[in-house]
């Protein structure tokens, strides 16, 4: 039941964001350029659902070419009712393409200052139901997501390089992760593959104070010494 869901906060702003990524694809001509900050572009809407009251969907686009989505299934008694997902985004001349951490794609297109969900082939959905997301300002979701990547800890600082997106982010302080990493690495001071449930936040860099994208672990991770992102 899990799959649903992203415009231009003013047409030029979205096109300006698209222009920051995948320059090898068809170029877009922004009518207005705006300074982009992490997670500035966000949308929300309620997508039709076959076996619930609707899927409240919130999408965040980051200027580094990644996205985070939260989907809350309304009117259901079972838990969990909220799901997080993430991945990379790209664009063509008229579509936004999301690829999640499992490699599955979904498609959207600008519709005024909104985003309209397309079908699995990237075509318009012929229906009277509402498949649009509207621009909003919202905080990043805290719904845990399963992430797989290379963890490295040294000098009281940890980083995580995600296998799905290739992006490296800071890791919020976690005594459990740090201990498990030190045990897993042995005498070798190198990254170790870990599978962990967590979510992204914006945290201040301890040296500069600048807000940076950060992984916060929600549960203890499972380290797999001797493996890397190329080994399943």
LINLINUR-V124946 format. One record per pair of residues at least 24 apart in sequence whose ideal C-beta (glycine too) atoms are under 10 Angstrom apart, sorted by the first residue. I is the first residue (numbers start at 1). GAP is how many residues later the second one is. Records with the same first field share a line. If there is no record, write none. Layout:
# LINLINUR-V124946
I->GAP / GAP
This chain:
# LINLINUR-V124946
1->48 / 49 / 50 / 51 / 54 / 70 / 72 / 75 / 82
2->53 / 69 / 71 / 81 / 83
3->44 / 52 / 68 / 80 / 82 / 97 / 101 / 103 / 117
4->41 / 42 / 43 / 44 / 45 / 50 / 51 / 52 / 53 / 55 / 65 / 67 / 69 / 79 / 81 / 102 / 113 / 127 / 129
5->38 / 40 / 42 / 50 / 52 / 53 / 54 / 62 / 64 / 66 / 80 / 93 / 101 / 102 / 103 / 110 / 112 / 113 / 126 / 128
6->35 / 36 / 37 / 39 / 51 / 52 / 53 / 54 / 55 / 61 / 63 / 83 / 90 / 92 / 100 / 101 / 102 / 103 / 104 / 108 / 109 / 110 / 111 / 126 / 127
7->34 / 36 / 52 / 89 / 101 / 102 / 103 / 104 / 105 / 106 / 107 / 108 / 109 / 125 / 126 / 127 / 128
8->24 / 33 / 88 / 102 / 103 / 104 / 105 / 106 / 107 / 127
9->25 / 31 / 32 / 33 / 34 / 104 / 105 / 125 / 126 / 127 / 128
10->24 / 102 / 103 / 125
11->99 / 101 / 102
13->27 / 28 / 100 / 122
14->27 / 29 / 47 / 77 / 82 / 96 / 99 / 100 / 101 / 121
15->76 / 95
16->25 / 47
17->24 / 44 / 45 / 46 / 48 / 72 / 74 / 79
18->43 / 71 / 72 / 73 / 74 / 75 / 77 / 78 / 92
19->72
20->41 / 42 / 43 / 44 / 45 / 71
21->40 / 41 / 42 / 43 / 44 / 45 / 67 / 68 / 69 / 70
22->43 / 66 / 67 / 68 / 69 / 70 / 75
24->66
25->65 / 66 / 67 / 68 / 72
26->65 / 66 / 67 / 68
27->64 / 66
28->63 / 64 / 65 / 66
29->64
35->28
36->25 / 26 / 27 / 28
37->25 / 26 / 165 / 174
38->24 / 25 / 26 / 28 / 102 / 162 / 164 / 173 / 174 / 175
39->24 / 27 / 28 / 29 / 98 / 99 / 100 / 101 / 161 / 163 / 172 / 174
40->97
41->26 / 48 / 74 / 94
42->25 / 26 / 91 / 93 / 94 / 95 / 96 / 97 / 98
43->26 / 65 / 70 / 71 / 72 / 89 / 90 / 91 / 92 / 93 / 95
44->26 / 89 / 90 / 91 / 92 / 93 / 94
45->69 / 70 / 71 / 72 / 85 / 86 / 87 / 88 / 89 / 91
46->26 / 28 / 84 / 85 / 86 / 87
47->24 / 70 / 82 / 83 / 84 / 85 / 86
48->69 / 77 / 79 / 81 / 82 / 83
49->24 / 25 / 26 / 27
51->24 / 25
52->24 / 26 / 29
54->75 / 76
55->26 / 27 / 28
56->25 / 26
57->60 / 74 / 76
58->26 / 75 / 78 / 80 / 81 / 82 / 83 / 85
59->26 / 30 / 37 / 39 / 49 / 56 / 74 / 77 / 79 / 82
60->26 / 78 / 79 / 80 / 81 / 140
61->28 / 35 / 37 / 54
62->24 / 26 / 27 / 78 / 103 / 105 / 138 / 151
64->24 / 25 / 101 / 103 / 105 / 149
65->24 / 25 / 100 / 101 / 102
66->32 / 96 / 98 / 99 / 100 / 101 / 103 / 134 / 147
67->29 / 31 / 32 / 33 / 98
68->72 / 73 / 75 / 77 / 131 / 132 / 145
69->29 / 31 / 37 / 72 / 74 / 76
70->68 / 70 / 71 / 72 / 73 / 75 / 129
71->70 / 72
72->69 / 71
80->63 / 64
81->62
82->59 / 60 / 61 / 62
83->58 / 60 / 61 / 62
84->56 / 57 / 58 / 59 / 60 / 61 / 62 / 63 / 113 / 114 / 115 / 116
85->56 / 58 / 60 / 61
86->55 / 59 / 61 / 76 / 78 / 79 / 81 / 113 / 114
87->75 / 77 / 78
88->74 / 76 / 77 / 78 / 79
92->30
94->28
95->27 / 28
96->26
97->25
99->65 / 66
100->45 / 64 / 65
101->44 / 45 / 46 / 47 / 48 / 61 / 62 / 63 / 64
102->44 / 62
103->61
108->24 / 25
139->62 / 63
140->59 / 60 / 61 / 62 / 73 / 74 / 76
141->58 / 59
142->56 / 57 / 58 / 59 / 74 / 76
143->54 / 56 / 75
144->52 / 53 / 54 / 55 / 72 / 73 / 74 / 75
145->51 / 52 / 53 / 54 / 55 / 70 / 73
146->49 / 50 / 51 / 52 / 73
147->47 / 48 / 49 / 50 / 51 / 52 / 53 / 68 / 70 / 74
148->45 / 46 / 47 / 48 / 73 / 74 / 76 / 79 / 81 / 84
149->42 / 44 / 45 / 46 / 47 / 66 / 72 / 79 / 80
150->40 / 41 / 42 / 43 / 44 / 77 / 78 / 79
151->26 / 27 / 29 / 30 / 33 / 34 / 40 / 41 / 42 / 43 / 45 / 64 / 66 / 70 / 72
152->29 / 33 / 37 / 38 / 39 / 40 / 42
153->24 / 25 / 26 / 27 / 28 / 29 / 32 / 36 / 38 / 39
154->27 / 35
156->50
157->48 / 49 / 50
158->56 / 57 / 59
159->32 / 55 / 56
160->31 / 34 / 36 / 38 / 54 / 55 / 57 / 61
161->30 / 32 / 67 / 68
162->53 / 67
163->30 / 32 / 65 / 66 / 67 / 68 / 69
164->65
166->63
167->46
168->45 / 47
169->31 / 32 / 34 / 43 / 44 / 45 / 46
170->31 / 33 / 35 / 36 / 42 / 43 / 44 / 45 / 46
171->25 / 27 / 32 / 43 / 44 / 45 / 46 / 50
172->26 / 27 / 28 / 29 / 31 / 42 / 43 / 44 / 45
173->30 / 33 / 41 / 43 / 44
174->24 / 41 / 42 / 43 / 44 / 46 / 47
176->41 / 43 / 44 / 45
177->38 / 40 / 42 / 43 / 44 / 46
179->41
180->40 / 41 / 42 / 43
181->40 / 42 / 44
182->41
183->40 / 42
184->37 / 38 / 39 / 40 / 41 / 42
185->38 / 40
186->39
188->37
190->35
191->37 / 38
192->29 / 31 / 32 / 33 / 34 / 35 / 36
193->28 / 29 / 30 / 31 / 32 / 33 / 34 / 35 / 36 / 37 / 38
194->26 / 27 / 28 / 29 / 30 / 31 / 33
195->26 / 27 / 28 / 29
196->24 / 25 / 26 / 27
197->24 / 25
